[in-house]
Amino acid sequence: MLSIIQNLYIDPGSGSLLFQMILSGLLTILVFFRRVMFYIKSLLRGKGYIQTKNRLEKK
């Protein structure tokens, strides 16, 4: 049992890289679904929105 615990060590460089990968993945998913939900809501409300470079604007 002790040898298994000793093999579970993650050095600080790998740990921070893993943390950054998880955090960026979660934020990407959050932004993606937020944009999809906004698009679906705008379709259901009947409001026309056009997408410019970084923003959605009314027609």
Helices and strands as residue ranges (DSSP letters): H 2-6, H 12-45, E 49-51, E 56-58
